[in-house]
Every structure is written in structure tokens, then in C-alpha cells.
Amino acid sequence: MLLAFNKPYGVLCQFTDRGTPPRRTLAEFGLPAGVYPAGRLDHDSEGLLLLTDEGALAHRITDPRHKWPKTYRVQVEGAPSPEQLEALRRGVDLNDGPTLPAEVQAIDPPLLWPRVPPVRFRKTVPDAWLQLTLREGRNRQVRRMTAAVGLPTLRLVRVAIGPHALGALASGDWRKLEDVRHVTR
């Protein structure tokens, strides 16, 4: 079984939390028993999370050797210059080494659900939206890449993993993906 879930902001990609105070987890969304996240999405990131009850499938989705593309819509602080976009396309040097090149383009603000709490708004600082596709998955990689080129991330929404897209799935909702055979080869 493979599920697509639209993870809201402020939700952990796990079913329990021992923190004090406890944080929101996947347990509150009525997901079927026995499924687990195939990958992670930071507490302060939103969007597509795949869950499965098949270990081999989870491994294929998350193993960097398979290089499944992951696509994000990223609201950044500032107006990206051609040089900043080109730096992201070439790959960025981070403290844990250089990243692989990314596909990146400036986009119009996407139609998204309201985020709770809302992204801070500053009259004197412009913001912009990028669509960014990676083929690796380091910890907080998109945020670190945009910061490295001088465009701090304000909002991060994953919209696709490999052949699976978020589509019109509302925040906090999930759906079963019909046929997973094509992704297990």
C-alpha cells in the first residue's frame, strides 16, 4: 500500500512524540495502521509525504542511489537574481559538501492553502517563489541551499516525489495511490 499525505506545517513525520510539550504527529490524521513515512519532511515544512507498509518500496523511495526527484515550491525572502538562480542550478557548497545541481526556476505565487501560523510579512523586504527539484535529500537541504545564495526560505512545500504529485490534496488529507508496481522495479 502507498499513500500520499499532505503534511501540514508543524506536524512531525512520526506517529508519537515524547517531547514536552508534545507536538502534533501523524497519529491525528486517521492514517491506516501499519504504514510508515518513506522519507521525512521537516516539522516546519509542508506538502507531500509518502507512506507505505512495504519496506522494499520505502527503501527505493528514500535510498539516494535511486535519485528520485523531489520537487518543492519555495517562498524566499528577497528577489532572486539570475546569478543566485544559476548558483542553485550548478550546486551549492554546504558545510557537509557540495550539493548536486538542482533544477530551479522563478514561478508565480502558487495557489496554496493558508499556513497556520502565516508566514511573516515585511513591507520593506520583497519575497518570491521558486520551484526547485533535487535528486538528493540531505537534512534541511533546500533551506540551506537557498540561504547559501542569500535567499532565506520563508515557506517550503513539497509538491512531488518521483512520479507522485500532491495535486489538489488538501492540507491534512491523504489518499491511497492506486498502483505501486511501477515504482518498485
C-alpha positions in Angstrom: 0.0 0.0 0.0 1.2 3.5 -0.8 -0.4 6.7 0.5 0.0 10.3 -0.4 -0.4 12.7 2.6 -0.4 16.5 2.6 1.6 17.1 5.8 0.6 20.4 7.4 3.1 22.9 8.9 4.0 22.0 12.5 3.4 18.2 12.2 6.2 15.7 12.9 6.8 12.9 10.4 6.2 10.2 13.0 3.3 8.8 15.0 4.5 9.5 18.5 6.3 12.4 20.3 7.8 12.3 23.7 8.6 16.0 23.7 7.4 18.4 26.3 5.0 19.8 25.4 4.0 17.1 22.9 3.9 18.2 19.3 1.5 17.2 16.6 2.2 13.9 14.9 0.8 11.8 12.0 -1.4 9.9 14.6 -4.1 12.6 14.4 -4.9 12.1 10.7 -6.6 8.7 10.6 -4.0 7.0 8.5 -4.3 3.2 8.1 -2.5 1.0 10.6 0.9 -0.3 9.6 2.0 2.5 7.3 5.2 4.5 7.9 6.7 7.5 6.2 9.0 6.8 3.3 11.3 9.7 4.0 10.9 12.8 6.1 9.7 16.4 5.8 10.8 18.9 8.4 8.4 20.0 11.2 8.3 23.4 9.6 7.8 22.2 6.0 4.6 21.2 4.3 3.3 19.1 1.5 3.7 15.6 0.0 4.8 12.8 2.3 4.6 9.2 1.0 3.7 6.5 3.5 3.8 2.7 2.9 3.6 -0.6 4.6 6.2 -2.1 2.2 9.8 -1.9 3.4 11.3 -2.5 0.0 9.2 0.3 -1.5 10.2 2.7 1.3 13.8 1.8 0.7 13.5 2.5 -3.0 11.8 5.9 -2.4 14.4 7.0 0.1 17.7 5.5 -1.0 19.8 8.2 -2.6 21.2 5.7 -5.1 17.8 5.8 -6.9 17.8 9.6 -7.1 14.0 10.0 -7.1 13.4 13.7 -7.9 11.7 15.7 -5.2 10.0 19.0 -6.3 9.4 21.9 -3.9 7.7 25.2 -4.1 9.8 27.6 -2.0 8.9 31.1 -0.9 12.1 33.0 -0.3 13.0 36.3 1.2 14.3 38.7 -1.5 14.1 38.9 -5.3 16.3 36.2 -6.8 18.9 37.4 -9.3 19.9 35.4 -12.4 23.3 34.7 -10.6 21.5 33.3 -7.5 19.4 31.0 -9.6 22.4 29.9 -11.6 24.3 29.1 -8.4 21.4 26.8 -7.3 21.4 25.2 -10.7 25.1 24.4 -10.5 25.0 23.1 -6.9 25.9 24.9 -3.7 28.8 24.3 -1.3 27.3 23.5 2.1 29.1 22.6 5.3 28.7 18.9 4.5 30.0 19.2 1.0 28.7 20.4 -2.4 25.2 19.6 -3.5 24.2 18.1 -6.8 22.9 20.6 -9.3 19.2 21.5 -8.9 16.5 22.3 -11.4 15.2 25.8 -10.4 13.0 28.5 -11.8 11.2 31.5 -10.6 7.4 31.0 -10.5 4.3 33.0 -9.8 2.9 32.6 -6.3 1.2 29.2 -6.3 -2.4 28.7 -5.1 -1.9 27.1 -1.7 -3.9 26.6 1.5 -3.3 29.2 4.2 -0.5 28.3 6.5 -1.1 28.4 10.3 0.7 30.4 11.6 1.0 32.6 8.5 4.4 33.5 7.0 5.7 36.8 8.3 5.1 39.7 6.0 7.6 42.6 5.8 6.6 45.7 3.7 10.3 46.6 3.1 11.5 43.2 2.0 10.3 41.5 -1.2 9.6 37.8 -1.4 9.5 35.5 -4.4 8.6 31.9 -5.2 10.9 29.3 -6.7 10.2 25.8 -7.9 13.2 23.6 -7.1 13.8 19.9 -7.9 16.5 17.9 -6.1 17.8 14.4 -6.6 19.3 14.0 -3.2 17.9 14.5 0.3 20.2 16.0 2.9 18.9 17.3 6.2 17.2 20.7 5.6 18.9 20.9 2.2 16.5 23.3 0.4 16.6 25.7 3.3 20.4 25.5 3.5 20.8 25.9 -0.3 18.6 29.0 -0.6 20.3 30.6 2.5 23.7 29.9 1.0 22.8 32.0 -2.1 21.3 34.8 0.1 17.6 33.9 -0.3 16.3 32.6 3.1 13.4 30.2 2.9 10.1 31.5 4.3 7.8 28.7 3.3 8.6 25.2 1.9 6.0 22.9 0.3 7.0 19.6 -1.4 4.7 19.0 -4.4 6.1 15.8 -5.9 8.2 12.8 -5.2 9.2 10.8 -8.3 6.0 10.1 -10.3 3.7 11.1 -7.4 2.3 14.6 -7.2 0.4 16.3 -4.4 -2.2 17.6 -6.8 -5.3 19.0 -5.2 -4.9 17.1 -1.9 -5.9 19.4 1.0 -3.6 20.1 3.9 -4.0 17.2 6.4 -5.7 14.9 3.9 -4.4 11.7 2.4 -5.3 9.3 -0.4 -4.3 5.8 -1.5 -2.2 5.7 -4.6 -3.6 3.0 -6.9 -0.8 1.1 -8.5 2.7 1.0 -6.9 4.1 -1.8 -9.1 5.7 0.7 -11.5 7.8 2.3 -8.6 9.2 -1.0 -7.2 11.2 -2.2 -10.3 
